[in-house]
Every structure is written in C-alpha cells, then in structure tokens.
C-alpha cells in the first residue's frame, strides 16, 4: 500500500514538472520568436532622397534596411535577416536542400548589402530582389507555412552575417533558375566583365520536363513581334553561341539580333535556344531557364543533393570568392 502511495506521489510530481515545462514553453516560444523575428515597421515618411526617418524600434544589435513594397506603395523598415527570409522564400523553392537554401541566403545578403552601397532603399521586385512578407507566404504555402518558414529561417539564421567577397569587395552575386548545362560569362550577357562570374559546368537536371521547352510561332507572329516583314520560313540563319551555350547573335529576316533581345522580344525562358521548322511554323526550343549568369539555383540544389556544402556551392558558381563574416555595429 505504501509503495503504491509513493508511486502515485511520484507520478503527480512528474506530471507537475511536465506541465510546468509545457507552460514555460508556451510562455517562452512567443518571446523567442519575437527575438529572432523583429517586427516589420510600416512608415510612409520618406525624405527627399528616399531614406526613411529614424525608426524608434531599431536597436543596436540588428541591422535594418528600407524596402519599398511595390504592391502597397509604401516603405517598410525591416531587419536584414528577416528580410532575407522573405527573399529566399520568394527566390528558391522551400523544398530545396538546406545547403542550397543557405547558399541562396548568402547570395541574397551580399546582393542587398552591395546594392545599399549606392542606393538608399531596396525594391521588392525583380528590379532588385523579390521579397514576400508573412501574409504573402501564407497564401503561397497554405497549410505548409510553419514547416517551410522554419526551414527558410534555419537557412538564413545559420548563415547570419556571411557575405561573398572578391578582392576584399562585396560581389554582385547574380543567380537564376536553371542553366542550359553551363553558366555564362557575365560580359556575354551583360555589359561588364566580372572575374568571379565565369562560365562553368552546371548540370544534373537535363532529364527534367521543364529543361527543354518548345515555343511555336507562325511567320505572322514573328513579323509582328520583331516588326520585320522580311522574316520568312527560311530567313533565320548565322547563329553564333557563347561559351556557356547562349545564342550571341542570330539573323532573323534581314536583321541581326542578340540572343538576349530575341529572348526578351519572344518572352523565351532563356537565350540558350535552337530553331526548327514544322510546316509554316517556327519552333524555338529553349534549354534551362533564366539569364545564365552566376549561380544556377537548380544546379545548387543538385550539388547539395550530392553532398556539397554551401561553401562548395558558392565557390563553384562564384569563382575565386571568399566567404566572410560582416558584423554590424550601430547599424553600420
């Protein structure tokens, strides 16, 4: 009888401790979330140069940036790492490998800090970096919001402060969805030559259904799109290619176009394309998706699936860079 009484007493005490721990967790979880995810502060007051007035909620331990929310037509002050959670979530699928997401977080952090060296605020569109807030992510992810948010947060916070440098300067870490098999030299797509944006192998996903995509156009479609009546079924010729596989120049009708301009005019998935004919139609088959310069996000995920760390991923796609910690003191 005494033994049973002692067992009941121990069970009550154990239950009390468990319940106490549970209550403590309920109290502390919101405190923890508040600590790691500072609030987004709306502020419509912009100075003449676009920079917002000082924010009373900003503190000495976090670095805040000003983001222009295009769909809201307002400025918001957002803590950098929280901003990056919204960027990584918008730019890369949450189901990607953690080290691919970490690589994206470091690239995104480097991009925004490099941009802020000569800009006063960040746009939340493709003009700078796409950013989605919690409400937008809940719409995007639905019931999976908590799981995906935790994954993206881990990728960002586990790389907090890390940036990419070349020759002791922040780089411009360009990235895109999926390469055609190799990435592009920066000068073959954009105006400037950057030593860390070189053409390198990026593959492992050519069996995907969306790797090679056909888009069909009639002759009339092409004449209207290019405003060129000289285009006929046999007037496409003289194609030259870059080291990475993009079309550099192609003659269509009586005019020579860059592959980049053809991509933009026809809204193709990439400038790595081939041309074929079917009856009176012309078929453009694109390979990969995006401009092709810098980190292939799909390639980064394949590397991570094969065991590569985020260090290895970044140093593969950005040649000769170092990964360094950037500390912020008093918002600097």
C-alpha positions in Angstrom: 0.0 0.0 0.0 2.8 2.5 0.9 4.6 1.5 -2.2 1.5 2.4 -4.3 1.1 5.7 -2.5 4.7 6.6 -3.2 4.2 5.7 -6.9 1.2 7.9 -7.1 3.0 10.7 -5.4 5.9 10.4 -7.8 3.6 10.4 -10.8 1.9 13.6 -9.6 5.3 15.3 -9.1 6.4 14.1 -12.6 3.2 15.3 -14.1 3.6 18.7 -12.4 7.1 19.0 -13.8 6.0 18.2 -17.3 3.1 20.6 -17.1 5.4 23.2 -15.7 7.8 22.7 -18.6 4.9 22.8 -21.1 3.6 26.1 -19.6 7.2 27.5 -19.7 7.5 26.6 -23.3 4.2 28.3 -24.1 5.4 31.4 -22.5 8.9 31.4 -23.9 8.1 30.4 -27.6 6.5 33.8 -28.4 9.4 35.6 -26.7 11.9 33.6 -28.7 10.0 34.2 -32.0 9.9 37.9 -31.2 13.6 38.0 -30.5 14.6 36.2 -33.8 12.0 37.9 -36.0 11.8 41.6 -35.2 8.6 43.3 -36.4 8.2 44.9 -39.8 7.6 48.6 -39.4 5.5 50.5 -41.9 6.5 54.1 -42.5 5.1 56.4 -45.2 7.5 59.2 -44.3 10.3 59.3 -46.8 12.9 62.0 -47.1 13.8 63.7 -50.3 16.4 61.1 -51.1 14.1 58.2 -50.3 15.6 57.2 -47.0 13.2 56.8 -44.1 13.4 58.8 -40.9 14.9 57.0 -37.8 12.9 54.2 -36.5 12.4 54.0 -32.7 12.1 50.2 -32.8 15.5 49.8 -34.3 18.2 48.7 -31.9 21.9 48.3 -31.7 22.0 44.6 -32.2 20.2 44.3 -35.5 20.8 45.9 -38.9 17.7 47.4 -40.5 17.1 48.2 -44.2 14.4 50.2 -46.0 12.3 48.2 -48.5 9.8 49.8 -50.9 6.8 47.5 -51.1 5.6 47.9 -54.6 2.1 46.5 -54.2 1.5 48.6 -51.1 3.1 51.8 -52.4 4.9 52.3 -49.1 8.3 52.0 -47.4 8.9 49.4 -44.7 11.8 49.2 -42.3 12.8 45.5 -42.0 15.6 43.8 -40.0 18.0 42.4 -42.5 17.8 38.7 -41.6 14.0 38.7 -41.5 14.1 40.4 -44.9 16.3 37.6 -46.2 13.8 35.0 -45.0 11.2 36.6 -47.4 13.8 36.9 -50.2 15.0 33.2 -50.0 11.3 32.1 -49.8 10.5 34.1 -52.9 13.6 33.2 -54.9 14.0 29.4 -54.2 11.6 26.5 -53.5 11.4 25.7 -49.8 11.7 22.0 -50.6 15.3 22.5 -51.9 18.2 21.1 -49.9 19.2 23.1 -46.8 22.7 23.9 -48.2 21.2 25.2 -51.4 18.9 27.5 -49.4 21.9 28.6 -47.3 23.8 29.4 -50.5 20.9 31.5 -51.7 20.7 33.3 -48.3 24.4 34.3 -48.5 24.0 35.4 -52.1 20.9 37.4 -51.2 22.6 39.1 -48.2 25.6 40.0 -50.3 23.4 41.4 -53.1 21.4 43.7 -50.8 24.5 45.0 -48.9 26.3 45.6 -52.1 23.3 47.5 -53.5 23.0 49.6 -50.4 26.5 51.0 -51.0 24.9 53.2 -53.7 21.2 53.0 -53.2 19.0 54.3 -50.3 16.4 51.5 -50.3 15.6 48.2 -51.9 12.8 47.4 -54.3 10.8 44.2 -53.6 10.5 43.2 -57.3 12.8 41.6 -59.8 14.4 45.0 -60.3 16.3 44.2 -57.1 15.2 41.1 -55.2 11.7 39.7 -54.8 10.6 39.8 -51.2 7.4 38.2 -49.8 6.1 39.0 -46.3 4.4 36.6 -44.0 0.9 37.1 -45.4 2.1 36.5 -48.9 3.9 33.4 -47.8 0.8 32.1 -46.1 -1.0 32.5 -49.3 1.8 30.8 -51.2 2.4 27.9 -48.8 -1.0 27.4 -47.2 -1.0 24.7 -44.6 2.7 24.2 -45.0 3.6 27.7 -43.9 5.0 26.8 -40.5 7.2 23.9 -41.9 8.5 25.9 -44.8 9.0 29.1 -42.7 11.1 27.1 -40.2 13.3 25.6 -43.0 13.9 29.0 -44.6 14.6 30.6 -41.2 17.2 27.9 -40.4 18.9 28.6 -43.8 19.1 32.3 -43.1 19.9 32.3 -39.4 22.6 29.6 -39.7 24.5 31.8 -42.1 23.8 35.1 -40.4 26.2 37.8 -41.4 28.0 35.8 -44.1 28.8 37.5 -47.3 30.7 36.9 -50.6 33.8 39.0 -51.4 36.3 39.1 -54.3 39.5 41.1 -53.8 38.1 42.3 -50.5 35.0 43.8 -52.0 31.4 42.6 -51.9 30.5 40.9 -55.2 27.4 41.2 -57.3 26.1 37.7 -56.8 23.8 37.1 -59.8 21.7 34.0 -59.8 19.0 32.4 -62.0 16.7 29.4 -62.1 18.4 26.7 -64.3 21.3 26.7 -66.7 21.5 25.0 -70.1 24.4 22.9 -68.9 26.9 25.7 -68.4 26.7 29.1 -66.9 27.6 32.3 -68.8 30.5 34.7 -68.7 29.0 37.9 -67.4 30.2 40.0 -70.4 28.4 37.7 -72.8 25.0 38.6 -71.3 25.5 41.9 -69.5 27.7 44.9 -70.1 30.5 44.3 -67.6 33.1 41.6 -67.2 33.4 40.3 -63.7 36.2 37.9 -62.9 34.1 35.8 -60.5 31.2 35.3 -63.0 32.8 32.8 -65.3 31.3 30.1 -67.4 31.4 26.8 -65.6 29.7 23.4 -65.8 26.2 23.2 -64.1 24.2 20.2 -64.9 22.4 17.1 -63.4 18.9 18.1 -64.3 18.6 17.7 -68.0 16.0 15.0 -67.6 13.5 17.4 -66.1 10.3 18.0 -68.1 10.9 21.8 -68.0 14.6 21.7 -69.0 13.8 21.8 -72.8 10.7 23.7 -73.7 9.2 24.4 -77.1 7.5 27.6 -78.1 5.9 27.7 -81.6 5.4 30.9 -83.7 3.8 31.5 -87.1 5.6 33.7 -89.6 3.0 36.3 -88.9 3.7 36.1 -85.2 7.4 36.7 -85.8 6.9 39.5 -88.2 4.7 41.4 -85.7 6.9 40.6 -82.7 10.1 41.9 -84.5 8.3 44.5 -86.6 10.1 43.0 -89.6 8.2 41.9 -92.7 11.4 40.4 -94.2 11.0 37.3 -91.9 10.2 34.2 -93.9 10.2 30.5 -93.2 13.8 30.3 -94.4 15.2 33.6 -93.2 16.8 32.5 -89.8 20.5 31.9 -90.1 24.0 32.8 -88.9 23.7 31.7 -85.3 26.7 32.2 -83.0 27.0 30.9 -79.5 28.7 32.0 -76.3 31.0 29.8 -74.2 28.1 28.9 -72.0 25.7 28.0 -74.8 23.5 31.1 -75.1 22.9 32.5 -78.6 25.1 35.5 -79.1 23.8 36.6 -82.5 21.2 35.3 -84.9 20.0 36.7 -88.2 16.2 36.8 -88.5 14.8 38.2 -91.7 17.2 41.0 -92.8 18.4 41.9 -89.2 20.9 40.5 -86.8 19.7 40.3 -83.2 21.4 39.3 -80.0 20.1 36.1 -78.3 19.2 38.2 -75.3 17.0 40.6 -77.4 15.3 37.6 -79.0 14.6 36.1 -75.6 13.0 39.4 -74.5 11.0 40.0 -77.6 9.5 36.5 -77.7 9.4 36.0 -73.9 11.5 32.9 -74.1 12.7 31.1 -71.0 16.3 31.5 -71.9 18.7 32.7 -74.6 20.0 29.2 -75.0 17.8 28.0 -77.8 17.7 26.2 -81.1 15.3 26.8 -84.0 13.4 24.2 -86.1 10.5 24.2 -88.5 7.2 22.5 -88.8 5.1 23.2 -91.8 4.6 27.0 -91.7 5.6 27.4 -88.1 9.0 28.1 -86.5 9.8 26.3 -83.2 12.2 27.8 -80.6 13.4 25.2 -78.2 14.9 26.7 -75.0 17.2 25.0 -72.6 17.3 25.9 -69.0 15.6 29.0 -67.5 17.0 32.5 -66.9 19.9 34.7 -68.0 22.5 32.1 -67.2 25.0 34.3 -65.2 26.1 33.3 -61.7 24.5 30.6 -59.6 22.1 28.2 -61.1 19.6 27.6 -58.4 18.6 24.2 -59.7 22.3 23.3 -60.1 22.9 24.4 -56.5 20.2 22.0 -55.3 21.7 19.1 -57.3 25.1 19.9 -55.8 23.6 19.9 -52.3 21.8 16.6 -53.0 25.2 15.1 -53.9 26.6 16.2 -50.6 28.1 19.6 -51.4 28.2 22.2 -48.6 27.0 25.8 -49.2 30.7 26.8 -49.2 31.4 24.4 -52.1 28.3 25.6 -54.0 29.1 29.3 -53.7 32.8 28.8 -54.6 31.8 26.8 -57.6 29.4 29.3 -59.1 31.4 32.4 -58.0 35.0 31.8 -59.0 37.7 33.0 -56.6 35.4 34.4 -53.9 35.8 34.2 -50.2 33.0 33.8 -47.7 33.4 36.2 -44.8 31.5 37.4 -41.8 30.3 41.0 -41.9 29.5 42.5 -38.5 27.3 45.5 -38.0 27.8 48.0 -35.2 25.3 50.7 -34.7 23.6 50.0 -38.0 26.9 50.3 -40.0 
